């Protein structure tokens, strides 16, 4: 009888206390961590090539008997060990430099498997040699390193493939059968999934391609299934809790819509109906509003805030940065003050008596709408009656922060907004507990922004074009990756480009500067001057990425554009094209990587945010798309949000059936509940 699974990895055969410390660098602490430390790729060493047919440049695996072992000391500090094997068709030498200890592992007359690349130089001299081949003696036991499909693991200093592979193999042999199979039997049967032990074996040491495919499919499904169980359990908890039953405030809404200088688009009207219906239900609203840059999300947020304030509640609008909070505050103040609502800004930069007055006003309900940053959920802030929380650009906050803000009231309604188009698979995974509304239409009269990519040699011509547009009365943005010059980074800084524009390219025009280090009052003044047309060209860092609205600005120039991600480039481009004039986005960059070139090509060929998001997901992968950890979702070890779209739909459906269709599911599936609770604690 094999022993039960110990907790610490040090008790696995071949590890011990000292090597356990080394494995910590790979985040391997327990036996379970080791079993779930999956290969990054594989090498097929299962097919033996007759020595007679091997040629240089190819990875080959051969099997033969050792007929000679010789050791030569060439000079001080250089010795060569050579083992000659034959399979009857020809002979092959395995050659090792300064690794004489290997001699003890080789025995003349025994059969071995050698894997490696044939040395081209030796082949020219009519010899066949492999330098440092992976080798294994053929005996009754399983081969681990050759003669099979071999796993290749991510490594760190002090860890070799051979040793890690052996340790994982030992752990699988001794403990894989002790793993709890959390996947319900009826699901395994329905989809013909192998059990957990066979699946884990199949990902580390697959017997063949089919074994790997079935194992990967099962483990990917399991990851997505438990993730969906978690988000749907959270969602069901929200549905079953009592929230604010807002009453229809149609008259105030009508009055507000009449004050607007434009009409809502069909998409805005549809989305507002969805949000209004949610707010007028007795359960808390949890909705994600997704819309491309310039699609009019702020107006929808204003409508929802009016509905809660007209019902006698307070509204909160949270933005990721102080500058964005300030911009939203100014916009919402202008929109809501004519209706008699009192608005306040609360950010980290506001201190002393001014802050105390705002906090007192919130507590005594002298303020109806509070716009701010993460400061809004600090312990010292006490809301009189919180009815609606609007969170802008949720991907910059964690799920935990969202929950903290919700706890400030008695189950307030929550509206999460993002201008970053999220592929559907991503939305289901990250925001699976939220209902989804999409504004899939831009306001009328918006023509697509013409986007071009130019190298740094074209700067003179680019700014000559800018000059022409300035002469016509338009304005321009110039965005740089950094504020000040840097010796380490070969990039154009905002300070440098401002100087060049004033002294050389755009002499006589008013060039402004905006960046995160400016005092709040100065930032506000710069933005106001740009809005009013006092500043012709605004040189900025990415603080203008979201929320700035200047319809007369028709040119967006992005210096070192290859340094920015696709989502960021798309957001920046969205700052122009907001008025009646044709707008342009000029990407300046000399990318040195294929990824950098690909991003700029995508930007010049696509305008649709969702198509760009799909490309971004393909280029960067889901882990980096938002930085999944901060979202409260675990890193996916097996599943891929790009490859496993169908599997995600199946996993969500099965999770939905259990959570919503199975009475007393928590008693019926205790294993599932344990696993979900464990996942919830981790994230």
VENJO-V224903 format. One record per residue. N is the residue number from 1. PHI is phi in degrees with one decimal (NA if undefined). OMEGA is omega in whole degrees, 0 to 359 (NA if undefined). Layout:
((N PHI OMEGA) (N PHI OMEGA))
This chain:
((1 NA 181) (2 -79.2 183) (3 -66.3 178) (4 -72.0 183) (5 -70.1 175) (6 -75.9 180) (7 -81.6 186) (8 -73.1 180) (9 -65.9 183) (10 -62.7 182) (11 -88.4 175) (12 -74.6 179) (13 -54.7 177) (14 94.1 181) (15 -102.1 183) (16 83.3 186) (17 -59.3 185) (18 -67.1 182) (19 -72.1 176) (20 -60.7 178) (21 -64.9 179) (22 -66.5 182) (23 -65.3 178) (24 -58.8 180) (25 -63.9 177) (26 -98.6 183) (27 60.6 176) (28 -104.3 180) (29 -115.2 183) (30 -113.9 177) (31 -63.8 180) (32 -63.9 176) (33 -57.6 182) (34 -66.3 181) (35 -65.7 180) (36 -100.1 175) (37 -92.1 191) (38 -87.0 179) (39 -62.9 175) (40 -87.8 177) (41 -162.4 182) (42 -139.1 171) (43 -122.8 179) (44 -86.8 177) (45 -110.4 185) (46 -86.3 182) (47 -96.8 178) (48 -85.4 177) (49 -100.9 175) (50 -59.1 184) (51 -55.7 181) (52 -55.2 187) (53 -99.2 184) (54 -74.4 182) (55 -132.2 181) (56 -62.7 173) (57 91.9 181) (58 -120.1 172) (59 -73.0 180) (60 -130.6 174) (61 -125.4 180) (62 -127.1 177) (63 -126.8 180) (64 -165.3 181) (65 -96.7 177) (66 -72.9 180) (67 -109.2 181) (68 -158.2 173) (69 -130.3 177) (70 -136.2 181) (71 -122.4 181) (72 -122.6 174) (73 -94.3 185) (74 -73.1 177) (75 -160.4 180) (76 -62.8 179) (77 87.4 177) (78 -140.4 175) (79 -131.4 182) (80 -122.6 175) (81 -107.5 183) (82 -130.4 176) (83 -120.3 182) (84 -102.6 177) (85 -120.6 177) (86 -137.7 175) (87 -113.7 180) (88 93.8 181) (89 -94.5 182) (90 -172.7 177) (91 -115.8 181) (92 -141.2 176) (93 -101.4 167) (94 -96.5 186) (95 -123.1 178) (96 -127.1 179) (97 -102.4 178) (98 51.5 177) (99 -133.2 186) (100 -63.5 179) (101 -61.1 181) (102 -65.4 182) (103 -54.1 182) (104 -68.7 183) (105 -92.4 182) (106 -112.9 181) (107 -139.2 179) (108 -59.7 178) (109 88.6 179) (110 -95.4 180) (111 -94.1 181) (112 -131.0 171) (113 -109.6 176) (114 -114.9 175) (115 -129.1 178) (116 165.5 181) (117 -106.3 179) (118 -68.9 180) (119 -70.9 184) (120 -64.2 183) (121 -62.6 181) (122 -64.6 182) (123 -63.4 178) (124 -63.6 180) (125 -95.1 176) (126 60.9 173) (127 -119.3 175) (128 -119.9 182) (129 -135.0 173) (130 -119.4 178) (131 -82.1 179) (132 48.1 180) (133 -67.5 168) (134 -76.0 183) (135 -136.7 179) (136 -153.4 179) (137 -77.1 178) (138 -85.3 175) (139 -139.9 185) (140 -70.7 182) (141 -74.6 178) (142 -72.9 171) (143 -84.2 183) (144 -108.2 190) (145 -99.1 180) (146 -146.2 175) (147 68.0 181) (148 -160.2 168) (149 -78.7 189) (150 -106.9 178) (151 -75.1 175) (152 -117.8 187) (153 -100.9 169) (154 -65.7 185) (155 -120.1 171) (156 -142.2 182) (157 -60.5 180) (158 91.1 180) (159 -122.6 178) (160 -107.0 178) (161 -56.9 187) (162 -62.5 182) (163 -71.0 180) (164 -63.7 179) (165 -60.0 180) (166 -64.0 181) (167 -64.0 180) (168 -65.3 178) (169 -61.9 178) (170 -62.4 181) (171 -63.5 179) (172 -63.0 180) (173 -60.1 188) (174 -87.9 191) (175 -128.8 185) (176 -57.8 183) (177 -72.8 177) (178 -88.8 182) (179 -65.7 177) (180 -76.7 178) (181 -92.3 185) (182 -76.8 183) (183 -70.9 182) (184 -55.9 182) (185 -56.1 183) (186 -66.8 178) (187 -73.3 178) (188 -59.4 182) (189 -68.0 183) (190 -60.2 184) (191 -102.2 180) (192 54.8 178) (193 -80.6 172) (194 -69.2 179) (195 -71.7 188) (196 -63.2 182) (197 -63.1 181) (198 -66.0 180) (199 -68.2 180) (200 -64.8 175) (201 -58.2 185) (202 -66.0 178) (203 -87.1 179) (204 -89.5 185) (205 -130.5 182) (206 -64.2 179) (207 -70.8 179) (208 -161.1 183) (209 -61.8 182) (210 -63.4 179) (211 -60.3 179) (212 -64.0 184) (213 -60.7 181) (214 -65.0 182) (215 -67.5 181) (216 -63.2 181) (217 -60.6 181) (218 -65.1 183) (219 -70.4 177) (220 -66.7 178) (221 -58.9 183) (222 -59.7 179) (223 -58.7 183) (224 -69.5 180) (225 -61.9 181) (226 -71.1 176) (227 -64.6 179) (228 -68.9 176) (229 -58.8 181) (230 -64.8 183) (231 -68.2 179) (232 -73.2 176) (233 -65.3 177) (234 -60.4 183) (235 -64.2 180) (236 -64.5 178) (237 -60.8 179) (238 -69.7 182) (239 -59.9 184) (240 -83.5 179) (241 -91.1 182) (242 -90.1 180) (243 -117.1 180) (244 -96.4 180) (245 -93.1 181) (246 -63.7 176) (247 -92.7 179) (248 -64.1 179) (249 -114.9 187) (250 -58.0 184) (251 -65.9 180) (252 -64.6 180) (253 -62.1 179) (254 -59.9 180) (255 -60.1 180) (256 -63.8 182) (257 -63.2 178) (258 -68.4 181) (259 -73.8 183) (260 -72.8 180) (261 -81.4 181) (262 -147.8 177) (263 -101.6 177) (264 -67.2 175) (265 -75.3 179) (266 -59.1 180) (267 -66.3 178) (268 -63.1 179) (269 -62.3 180) (270 -62.1 182) (271 -64.8 179) (272 -62.4 178) (273 -60.4 180) (274 -63.5 182) (275 -68.6 180) (276 -60.3 180) (277 -61.2 178) (278 -62.3 185) (279 -67.8 182) (280 -93.6 173) (281 -94.8 181) (282 -76.2 178) (283 -93.8 182) (284 -65.7 175) (285 -74.2 173) (286 -136.0 188) (287 -129.8 175) (288 -103.2 177) (289 -104.1 184) (290 -114.0 179) (291 -160.1 182) (292 -62.6 178) (293 -55.2 177) (294 81.5 183) (295 -84.4 175) (296 96.9 180) (297 -71.9 184) (298 -62.8 179) (299 -64.3 179) (300 -64.0 177) (301 -60.3 179) (302 -61.1 178) (303 -60.4 180) (304 -64.9 180) (305 -66.4 177) (306 -61.6 180) (307 -57.4 182) (308 -72.2 181) (309 -68.7 178) (310 -66.9 177) (311 -86.9 177) (312 92.2 180) (313 -103.0 174) (314 -95.5 176) (315 -116.2 178) (316 -127.5 177) (317 -125.6 184) (318 -108.8 178) (319 -115.6 185) (320 -74.9 181) (321 -132.9 182) (322 -62.9 182) (323 -64.7 178) (324 -71.0 178) (325 -59.6 180) (326 -62.7 181) (327 -64.7 178) (328 -64.7 180) (329 -59.8 181) (330 -61.6 182) (331 -67.4 182) (332 -68.0 178) (333 -61.4 179) (334 -61.0 183) (335 -73.1 191) (336 -100.5 182) (337 -62.2 177) (338 -59.5 179) (339 -90.9 177) (340 92.5 180) (341 -88.3 183) (342 -96.3 185) (343 -118.7 177) (344 -135.9 177) (345 -105.8 179) (346 -131.7 178) (347 -131.2 183) (348 -57.7 183) (349 -72.7 179) (350 -91.9 185) (351 -134.5 174) (352 61.9 186) (353 -65.8 179) (354 -60.8 179) (355 -66.4 180) (356 -58.7 179) (357 -63.3 180) (358 -64.9 181) (359 -61.5 178) (360 -66.6 179) (361 -62.3 178) (362 -66.5 184) (363 -66.5 183) (364 -95.7 181) (365 57.6 172) (366 -87.9 178) (367 -122.8 182) (368 -93.1 183) (369 -127.5 180) (370 -115.6 179) (371 -107.6 180) (372 -173.4 179) (373 -107.2 181) (374 -59.9 176) (375 -54.4 185) (376 -62.1 180) (377 -106.3 176) (378 -66.1 185) (379 -56.6 185) (380 -71.4 180) (381 -85.9 179) (382 -117.2 180) (383 -86.3 179) (384 -70.0 180) (385 -160.8 185) (386 -83.4 182) (387 -107.1 183) (388 -146.7 175) (389 -113.7 175) (390 -108.4 180) (391 -116.2 181) (392 -93.4 180) (393 52.9 183) (394 -53.5 185) (395 -63.5 179) (396 -92.3 177) (397 -116.3 175) (398 -91.1 177) (399 -58.7 181) (400 -58.4 180) (401 -65.3 179) (402 -61.7 180) (403 -63.7 180) (404 -59.5 182) (405 -68.3 179) (406 -62.4 182) (407 -70.4 178) (408 -69.7 179) (409 -126.1 179) (410 -99.4 184) (411 52.7 179) (412 -68.2 173) (413 -71.9 182) (414 -128.2 175) (415 -120.8 179) (416 -101.5 182) (417 -120.5 173) (418 -146.7 174) (419 -96.8 177) (420 -86.6 180) (421 -62.9 185) (422 -110.8 175) (423 -55.0 187) (424 -56.4 180) (425 -61.6 180) (426 -67.3 181) (427 -62.8 180) (428 -65.2 183) (429 -81.8 185) (430 -81.0 184) (431 -116.0 184) (432 -63.2 179) (433 -90.9 181) (434 -111.6 171) (435 -80.1 188) (436 -111.7 172) (437 -121.9 182) (438 -125.3 171) (439 -90.2 187) (440 -105.5 183) (441 -150.2 177) (442 -92.4 178) (443 -56.0 182) (444 -62.2 177) (445 88.5 179) (446 -85.7 176) (447 -97.9 181) (448 -56.5 179) (449 -75.2 177) (450 -76.8 184) (451 -114.1 177) (452 -130.3 178) (453 -118.0 180) (454 -128.2 177) (455 -85.6 183) (456 -66.0 178) (457 -67.8 184) (458 -91.4 188) (459 -55.2 182) (460 -60.0 181) (461 -66.1 181) (462 -61.4 184) (463 -74.2 173) (464 -68.4 177) (465 -64.0 179) (466 -59.8 181) (467 -57.7 179) (468 -57.3 183) (469 -70.1 177) (470 -63.6 178) (471 -60.3 180) (472 -79.9 177) (473 98.3 179) (474 -84.3 177) (475 -127.4 183) (476 -141.5 171) (477 -106.2 168) (478 -129.4 183) (479 -105.8 180) (480 -120.8 182) (481 -72.6 182) (482 -135.2 180) (483 -81.2 186) (484 -112.1 177) (485 -59.6 180) (486 -133.2 179) (487 -73.9 183) (488 -74.8 183) (489 -100.2 178) (490 -89.0 182) (491 -134.1 179) (492 -84.8 180) (493 -95.0 180) (494 -61.6 181) (495 -64.2 180) (496 -63.0 186) (497 -69.4 178) (498 -60.0 180) (499 -62.2 181) (500 -63.5 181) (501 -66.4 182) (502 -69.2 185) (503 -89.2 190) (504 -129.8 191) (505 -73.6 186) (506 -127.9 181) (507 -58.9 178) (508 94.3 177) (509 -96.3 181) (510 -86.3 181) (511 -107.0 180) (512 -101.2 181) (513 -132.5 179) (514 -134.4 174) (515 -155.3 186) (516 -63.4 184) (517 -85.2 180) (518 -69.7 175) (519 -60.8 183) (520 -50.4 182) (521 -63.7 180) (522 -67.8 178) (523 -58.1 182) (524 -59.2 182) (525 -66.2 179) (526 -60.3 181) (527 -64.7 180) (528 -64.5 178) (529 -62.0 179) (530 -69.9 178) (531 -59.0 184) (532 -80.1 178) (533 85.6 177) (534 -67.8 177) (535 -95.2 180) (536 -84.5 183) (537 -127.4 179) (538 -106.5 175) (539 -88.8 188) (540 -149.6 167) (541 -92.8 186) (542 -74.6 176) (543 -63.1 178) (544 -87.9 188) (545 -56.7 186) (546 -128.1 166) (547 90.1 180) (548 -84.2 185) (549 -130.4 178) (550 -128.4 186) (551 -57.2 182) (552 -78.8 178) (553 -81.1 186) (554 -118.9 180) (555 -127.1 174) (556 -119.1 176) (557 -106.6 180) (558 -116.0 179) (559 -76.9 183) (560 48.7 186) (561 -59.1 181) (562 -68.2 179) (563 -82.4 184) (564 -102.4 175) (565 -78.3 182) (566 -61.1 181) (567 -61.2 181) (568 -68.0 178) (569 -60.6 180) (570 -65.9 178) (571 -62.1 181) (572 -62.8 179) (573 -60.6 181) (574 -68.7 177) (575 -73.8 178) (576 -111.7 181) (577 80.9 184) (578 -102.3 180) (579 -124.0 185) (580 -86.9 184) (581 -93.8 175) (582 -60.6 182) (583 -116.9 186) (584 -135.1 173) (585 -124.2 182) (586 -114.0 181) (587 -94.9 178) (588 -105.7 181) (589 -171.6 173) (590 -122.1 185) (591 -62.1 180) (592 -103.3 180) (593 -112.8 178) (594 -63.6 181) (595 -63.5 179) (596 -61.6 179) (597 -63.8 183) (598 -63.1 180) (599 -61.0 182) (600 -68.0 177) (601 -65.8 178) (602 -60.5 182) (603 -63.8 181) (604 -80.1 183) (605 -104.4 183) (606 -123.1 175) (607 -116.9 184) (608 -76.4 184) (609 -59.8 182) (610 -70.9 177) (611 -65.6 179) (612 -64.9 180) (613 -62.5 178) (614 -62.8 178) (615 -64.2 180) (616 -60.9 180) (617 -64.2 179) (618 -68.0 183) (619 -72.0 188) (620 -94.9 186) (621 82.9 186) (622 -65.8 184) (623 -57.4 184) (624 -101.8 184) (625 -57.8 174) (626 -123.4 193) (627 83.0 193) (628 -62.6 183) (629 -56.9 184) (630 -68.3 181) (631 -87.6 185) (632 79.2 168) (633 -128.8 183) (634 -75.5 173) (635 -68.9 177) (636 -83.9 182) (637 -83.6 186) (638 -118.4 185) (639 -68.5 176) (640 -125.7 180) (641 -72.0 177) (642 -90.9 185) (643 -82.1 192) (644 -107.3 181) (645 -59.8 182) (646 -66.7 180) (647 -64.0 178) (648 -63.7 179) (649 -63.0 179) (650 -62.9 182) (651 -62.4 180) (652 -65.8 181) (653 -64.2 180) (654 -64.9 178) (655 -64.6 179) (656 -61.3 181) (657 -59.9 181) (658 -71.8 185) (659 -70.2 187) (660 -102.7 186) (661 -104.0 184) (662 -103.0 178) (663 -70.8 180) (664 52.4 183) (665 -60.7 184) (666 -66.7 176) (667 -80.8 183) (668 -66.7 183) (669 -118.5 184) (670 -63.1 177) (671 -58.2 180) (672 -63.8 182) (673 -60.7 179) (674 -57.8 183) (675 -66.7 180) (676 -65.7 180) (677 -61.6 179) (678 -63.3 179) (679 -66.0 180) (680 -61.6 179) (681 -65.7 183) (682 -66.7 188) (683 -115.3 NA))
